[in-house]
Amino acid sequence: MSKKDKSKFRKRIKAQISKEISQTQPNPVAPQIKKSSQPQTAVLSDKMSSTTPEASIATKNEALDYTKKDLKKSAIIIGSMIILLVALSIVDNKTGILLRAGNQIFKVLHIGS
């Protein structure tokens, strides 16, 4: 990951963390109460209900699951590449096929002298 990508990633993570913190902290501004003849009932809005600790934990668990899946995919790809390279080196030691294939590629692409 390049330095530019790392800084963007860090900024995005900081913004996400500050957003979560601001959502979990109570709002310091008290709502204005209007006097009316009818009694008012308290209704939770969608925004307030989504800022519960359970919702933030569920979001974090979701992100953790995606991260685990990505790490598993990366491990499988890296492992298969290592196995492929080891198998090619063993086959090349016994037959010398990679050297001949490399020479053919150089001839076709007119690389070298």
N, C-alpha and C positions, 0 to 999 in steps of 0.2 A: 504494500500500500504506500503510495507516495505521500510526501509531507503535506501536500495540498489536500489530498483526500483525508488524511488523518485529522487535519485541522477542521475540515468540514464535518467529519464524523463527531469530533469532540464538541463542536458548537451545537450540532443536532442533539447530542445526548444531554448537554447542559440545558438546552431549551426544554427538552422533554422532562427532565428532572424538576426544573423550576415550575413547569406547568403542573406536574403532579403535586408538588408541594403547595402551590397556590390553590389547587382544587381541594386538598385535604384540610387546609386551614380554614377556620370559620371566617366569614366575611365581616370586617370590622365596622362597616357602615350599617347602621340600624335602619330597617325599612320604616317608611313613614306610615303612620296609622291614620286612616280617615275615619271620622266619626260618622256613623250612619245609624239608621234606625234598625237595620237588619243585622243579626249576628253573623259574623264572618267565620268561615271554617278554614282551618289550615290545610292547604293543598301543597304537596311536594311537587315541584316541577321536575321535568326529566333531567335537567342539568344537576339538580341537587341529588337526585337518586343515583346518578351515575358516579358521584364522587364519594360514595361510601368506600370504606376500606376493603370490603369484599370485592368491589368492582376493580379497584386498583390492583389488588392481589391477583385477580383473574387475568388482568391485562399483562401483568408481569409474568405469570405462569405461561400465558400464550407466547410471549416473546421468548421465554426460556425454552419452550417446546420447539419453536422454529430454530433457535440457535442449536439445540441438540441435533435436530434433523440435518441442519447444514454441516455441522461438524462430522456427523456420520457419513454424509455424502463425500465430504472432503477426504476423510480417512479411507474410504473405499477407493476413490480415484487415485490417491497417492499410493496406496497399497498395490493396486493393479498396475500402475506404472512401474513400480519397483520390481514386481514379479515379471513384467514384460522385459525390462532391461536385463534382469538376471538370466531369463530364458534365452534372450538374444545373445548374451555374452557366452553362455554355455554352448549354444549351437554354433556360434562363430569360432570358438576355440576348436571344435571338432571338425568343422567343414571349411571355414574361411569364406563363407558366402557373403558376409558383410563387406569384406574388402573388394570382392568382385563386383558387388552391387554398387559400391561407392565409385569404383572405376568407371562403370557403365554410366552412372549419373554424371560424372565429370565429363565423359566423352560427349554425351547427348547435349549437355548445357554449355559445352565449349569452355569449361573452367580450367584454368591452369595452362601449361605450355603445350 
